[in-house]
Amino acid sequence: MTLRRALPRIGIAIVLVAAMAWAIANRGRLDAGGIEAAIRGMGAWAPLGYMGLYILATVLFLPGSLLGLAGGALFGPVWGAAYTLVAATAGATLAFLAARYVASDWVAARAGGRLKQLIEGVEAEGWRFVALTRLVPLFPFNLLNYAFGLTRIGLMPYVVASLICMAPGTIAYTYLGYAGREAFAGGEAMVQKGLLALGLLALIAFLPRLVRRLRRGKAGGLQVER
């Protein structure tokens, strides 16, 4: 292997080791109150700090839903969703590259029999399968990011499908965090905001069922045409 080809792998490995070291050193602060306090203390750097923490959480198998709620509470529904979506996509991309170039054996062992199902889905449908798994939780999100790195899908189709199809869930969680902050602070129209947040969550919960129905209908249509 030439040095030019080895450098990306070395860089990704260094990032992963540094992320793990940071998480171990700060494990006592990884709770909702500690996260919000730490990010608020960054001042103008708070958005970058938040996105960096979200990327780390995605790579290190930490739950992103808690951070999504924190993003809505800290930055509001619009910027909170934007920061969260960018960070989630960046973290998913880093995990994808790590699996493809650094930790393929570890990911294959961790994914187990589900990896075969994932590879078959990507072989059959390409980016559409990525979109499906982002909308319908067939696999754990953090493991899914790594597992896709072992398939033949290209980086750009993976990134674009992930970015677009992670948006609905991201918007719902960040708005819920924003509504919770408003309710706690006694802000105006908090009842309406709370109902809207619950409506968004109900929509996200119903979305997987809708996607499955559409896929079954498409499959049935193809069978009839044959």
C-alpha positions, 0 to 999 in steps of 0.5 A: 500500500502506498503512502498516499492511499494509507494517509486517509486510513491513518487520519480516520484512525487517529480521529477515532482514537482521539474521539474515544479518548475524549469520550472516556475523559468526559464520560461524567459530563455526558448527560442532558444538563451537562451537555447544555451547560457545556455548550452554552458556555462556549458562547459564539462557538456553541454551534460548532461545539454542539455539532462536534459533540453530535459527530462524536456521539454518532461515531461512538455509538452514543444516543443521538436523540438526547442531543437532538432534543438539546439542539432544539432547546439551545438553538430553536427549531430551525437552527437546531434542526439545521445543526443537528442534520449537518452533524448527523450526516457528518458523523454518519459519513465518518463512520461509513469511511471508517468501516470502509477503510479502517475497521471492516473486520470489526464492523462485520463481526458487530453486524452479524447476520444483519450485514448480509441482509443489508448488502443484499438490500443495497445490491438490489436497490442502491441509494433507495435502500439507504433512504428506506433504512433512514425512514424505517428503523430496520437497524440501529442507527449508529451500527447502520452507518458503519455497516453501509461502509461494507457495501458497494454503494458510493459515498455521494449517494449514501451521503445525499440519501442520508441527509434527505431522509434523516431530515423528518426525524431530525426536525421532529426531535429538535422541535420537541426539544424547543417546545419542552424548553418553551413549556418549562419557561412558560413561553407564549402559546406553549400549548400549541407548540406542545401539540405541534411537537406531539403531532410531528412525533406521531407523523414520524411514528406513522411514517415507517408504516406508510413506507412499508405500505407503499413498498408492498403496493409497488411490489404488488403492481410489479407482480401484476404487470408480469 
